[in-house]
Amino acid sequence: QEELVGRALRDVTHPEDHDASDALLQRLAADGDVESLAIRRRYVNSSGDTIWVDLAVGAARAEDGSIDHLVVQIVEVTAEVEYADALESQQ
């Protein structure tokens, strides 16, 4: 937890997912029509290993509609992804 508090999501996002993640976050900032997003993404942990996460992001807005801050929930799902991949490769 201490490693993540205060860091930008981009800092831990897998480099190949940067553009897609930036586009989704832009949807939050663009016009205020989207208040939250839930996506599966690859992150890089402190050891440099790729992990999979389910990411939920909600925008907390100021009175003028601008984003004041984001509320983020990250759930690590690497084992689930690896299990699904293993099942798919057996078919």
C-alpha positions as CSV (number, residue, x, y, z in Angstrom):
1,Q,0.0,0.0,0.0
2,E,2.8,2.4,0.9
3,E,4.3,1.9,-2.6
4,L,1.1,3.0,-4.3
5,V,-0.3,5.9,-2.3
6,G,0.3,9.2,-4.2
7,R,1.6,7.6,-7.4
8,A,-0.1,8.0,-10.8
9,L,-1.8,5.0,-12.3
10,R,0.5,5.4,-15.3
11,D,3.5,4.8,-13.1
12,V,2.4,1.2,-12.5
13,T,0.6,0.5,-15.8
14,H,2.2,-1.9,-18.2
15,P,3.8,0.1,-21.0
16,E,1.8,-1.6,-23.7
17,D,-1.4,-0.5,-21.9
18,H,-0.5,3.2,-21.5
19,D,-2.4,4.4,-24.6
20,A,-5.6,2.4,-23.9
21,S,-5.5,3.5,-20.2
22,D,-5.0,7.2,-21.2
23,A,-7.9,7.0,-23.6
24,L,-10.2,5.6,-20.9
25,L,-9.2,8.2,-18.3
26,Q,-9.7,10.9,-20.9
27,R,-13.3,9.8,-21.2
28,L,-13.7,10.6,-17.5
29,A,-12.2,14.1,-17.9
30,A,-13.7,15.0,-21.3
31,D,-17.3,16.0,-20.6
32,G,-18.4,14.5,-17.3
33,D,-20.8,12.1,-18.9
34,V,-18.8,9.1,-17.7
35,E,-18.4,9.1,-13.9
36,S,-16.8,5.7,-13.4
37,L,-15.0,2.9,-15.3
38,A,-14.2,-0.7,-14.6
39,I,-11.5,-2.4,-16.7
40,R,-8.9,-5.2,-16.6
41,R,-5.3,-4.0,-17.0
42,R,-1.8,-5.2,-16.7
43,Y,0.4,-3.6,-14.1
44,V,4.0,-3.9,-13.2
45,N,4.7,-4.6,-9.6
46,S,7.7,-3.5,-7.5
47,S,9.6,-6.6,-8.5
48,G,9.1,-5.8,-12.2
49,D,6.7,-8.6,-12.8
50,T,3.5,-8.2,-14.9
51,I,0.3,-8.7,-12.9
52,W,-3.3,-8.5,-14.0
53,V,-5.7,-6.3,-12.1
54,D,-9.4,-5.4,-12.2
55,L,-9.4,-1.6,-11.9
56,A,-12.4,0.5,-10.9
57,V,-12.0,4.3,-11.2
58,G,-14.6,6.9,-10.1
59,A,-14.4,10.7,-10.6
60,A,-15.1,13.0,-7.7
61,R,-16.0,16.3,-9.2
62,A,-15.8,19.9,-8.0
63,E,-18.8,22.2,-8.2
64,D,-17.7,23.4,-11.7
65,G,-17.7,19.8,-13.0
66,S,-13.9,19.4,-13.2
67,I,-12.4,16.4,-11.6
68,D,-11.3,17.1,-8.1
69,H,-9.8,13.7,-7.5
70,L,-10.1,10.0,-8.5
71,V,-11.2,7.2,-6.3
72,V,-9.4,4.0,-7.4
73,Q,-9.9,0.3,-6.4
74,I,-7.4,-2.3,-7.6
75,V,-7.9,-6.0,-7.2
76,E,-5.1,-8.3,-8.3
77,V,-6.5,-11.1,-10.5
78,T,-3.4,-12.7,-12.1
79,A,-4.2,-16.2,-10.9
80,E,-7.7,-15.9,-12.5
81,V,-6.3,-14.7,-15.8
82,E,-3.6,-17.4,-15.9
83,Y,-6.2,-20.1,-15.0
84,A,-8.6,-18.9,-17.8
85,D,-5.6,-18.8,-20.3
86,A,-4.7,-22.4,-19.3
87,L,-8.2,-23.6,-19.8
88,E,-8.5,-21.9,-23.2
89,S,-5.2,-23.4,-24.4
90,Q,-6.4,-26.9,-23.5
91,Q,-9.5,-26.6,-25.8
